[in-house]
Amino acid sequence: MKALFNATQILKTKTGEMKFNTIIQIVVGLSIAAPAFSQVPVVSTKNAIDIDLSKPGAKVQSSMYGIFFEEINHSGDGGLYAELIQNRGFEDKNLPGGTRLDSGFAIAPSKPNYRSNQNRNFRLPWNMQNMWPGWSVRKDSTRAELSLISEQPLNPATPHSLQMKITSASKADPIELANEGFWGVGLKQGEKYNARFHLRTNGSYKGMVTAKLISADGKTLGQSSLPLKAGSGWNEYKTSLISTGTDGKAVFVLSFDAPGMVWVDYVSLIPDKTFKNRSNGLRTDVAQLLADMKPAFIRWPGGCIVEGLTLENRVKWKETIGDPVIRPGEYDLWGYRNTYGFGYHEFLQFSEDIGSDGMFVANIGLSCSVRNGDYCTVEEVGEFVQEALDAIEYAIGDVNTKWGAKRAAAGHPKPFPLKYVEVGNEDAGVEIYNERYNIFHKAISAKYPKIEIISNHGLNDNLASVQDLDMIDPHYYVAPDWFYARANTIFDNIQPRPKHTAYVGEYAVNRNVGTGNMNAALSEAAFLVGAERNSDFVKLMSYAPLIENSNKRDWQVNLIWLKSDQSMGRSSYYVQKLFANNRPDINLPVILKEKMTVSATPFAGNIGLTANRVQVEVKDLNFTGQENAGPVDFNSWKSEDGKWVASGNMYTQTDTGGRHITMLQKSFGNGSLAFNVKRAKRAGNPQGNRGGGGGGRGGFGNNFAFMFGGTDDKNYYQLSFTPRTVTLEKMVNGTPQYVAEPARLDVEDDRYYSVRITTLNDQVEVFMDDKSVIKYKFAPDIKHYAIAGLDQAKNEIIVKVVNAEATPLKTTINLEGATGINPIGQVVTLSADALTDENTFEQPLKISPKAATYQQFSNSFDMEFKPYSLTILRIKKK
Ligand code: AHR
């Protein structure tokens, strides 16, 4: 890798305080790789956002903002899917596919995991107590004996039904088999509900069956009685009920008014009014929240559930189509059974209904590596390829094809808008993935050249063996500071641009933000600013997870919350909606100028060392630069604790019992600090400290760091060495802050590394064994982000500004090169009083966009952006 600059090239500059814009001119000739629109804020004498209309940049694809649906948190069953009955087919206690029951555990097959090659022997606690969850006999349950049986099934794919042996019942005192729905059956006054259920008798039951809607306080809100049909086989019953009341905690009841034997199966209650009036449809309020996001695409079915906790447990799309009665469902690895009610057909139909393209995620013969991780052989992969090809054929194949004919038979002869296929989910990073990806890519592109194929590689994966790569899919679940710190660099730094593009298929701030507060929303907005600015590389994005039923939160932070009678968007939902609804067609360059004064040489200062539960040896420390050039003597370093011993050109620390700091009160400016360093011994279990680390922070148990640019023992930069990473951090009052992407490399014990830290004015570059591993250019540490673009159809300039600071951002907006600006336009603001503010069911719109007309837009105008806000300006060009 080419070095940023050599020590011999160091320019002569004054040290000390200096206006930063002067410095920028000094360093302008250096070979820093910056993309055209890099948005790192610029230190200036005045706040300004300069937007250059004369240099339109990359297209922002209409595909940019989509959604990702996965069955998690009861997002489908008990969520988007309109079914009101829980465990409608009495299959909820079925074991996860591929597992067996032993001693209270569902045990996965003992097979090697595709990443580790070790058998994980994955097992789940499996209780066999309540065999018919969701169901109970109201009042006197002693008069009916219930059992779950598998004889004479309604259909082979759904083996279980509920047997009821009713010993005593009458019209005045019937037996009521009740279903509690998903934490309550949600009913609305005046709305019609369609019930469908199946009963079997052996002739011993001579009564009627009555379907009832019953409120939480026991009132009957609707009922319909039906005589039992003749014969000993299964019979289907259908009836409609109109609710006379509104209740989120109602129950649905099948009431039996005589003694005898009755078997019950597939009991369904679906509101007559579904989204776009589809049968087997979707909850109108939830579907509308999604439609309002104007998603360009919908990804389905996952997520980890694509992979399954065993290979057998994966979502098999063919089992998700056809009459819902025959869909077997499957244990959903997020902790409950998926009925497959919102299946492949419904996903495609919903995509069409809201003008989105479909994205299908295919299993490639690998199960989830953090669960069992078992896999098929490469010879068996053909079966999985065929499964994917058949899925495409179902969606877009001619009606004369096998699967196209099934689509037509299901009432949709026209093709569905399936546009993308993703090959596997989160299984890249190993050769076994690349091999399978190549096979899938070849087969899909040969048969369906128009389908866009997505791999799930990350930004830094080894792609050497990948043959045709169109689009990768990195995922980010992070803390807010991770996004704030990287918004200006993460995609900008992908230079030179590779041939492939990126789909950021899953991202969210879900740490340190409660259940999803304004800090999460604003840091995501900052991330989106960075992604949209890099729209030549980032073509598609989708937040995850999308929906939670708040009674069953499997994942800490989710975008949309619902319960049986309410649904709402978190502040992050409004960020998503605002970005998607204000997507420009083309980017415009922005320079974000911050009024501030900073040191001309921010990396100049004292040096030191930290050893945290490790023994460390440093030797041959040498400085090449203007002042203090030459070998650095270790004898005058100050330390308060630890066992630091200077001997000749070597300095050692041998106490592994804590965190020990030593510092030299001597300032070093521009130049190169070179040394050799070795970690000799680590305390505790060294293996336990290996691995990644949320956001690349070097905060592991055992590490050592070289400090430089220090003003005191709490404020400095540090190059931190953990077993797997080398990280450049800034310590601010003792707290580490991320400044640059960590170098992912193994730092072995008992091995000397030669390290060189070279600083020149606002830039620092780190070399290990003469290889450049980190480059960083100083940037003001302020949470302001801005982006601009053109909506060509409306002839409007769209400006998005994130102010995640506690103070208003007062700035001038300069529209450079504008030929005529209509003073009247629109300002939409999403703001909160505190970063910790959240929307709640009680105050669902507490943080929601407020739109206002603005009368004073011009080529150059002043604006004040509220604290903790995302603001969208829509400025009309004349
Ligand atoms: O969105 C939740 C999960 O996060 C997805 O299922 C998986 O792809 C990721 O690990």
Boltz pocket constraint, residues with backbone or C-beta under 6 A from the ligand:
constraints:
  - pocket:
      binder: B
      contacts: [[A, 70], [A, 72], [A, 302], [A, 303], [A, 304], [A, 305], [A, 425], [A, 426], [A, 506], [A, 544], [A, 545], [A, 555]]
      max_distance: 6.0
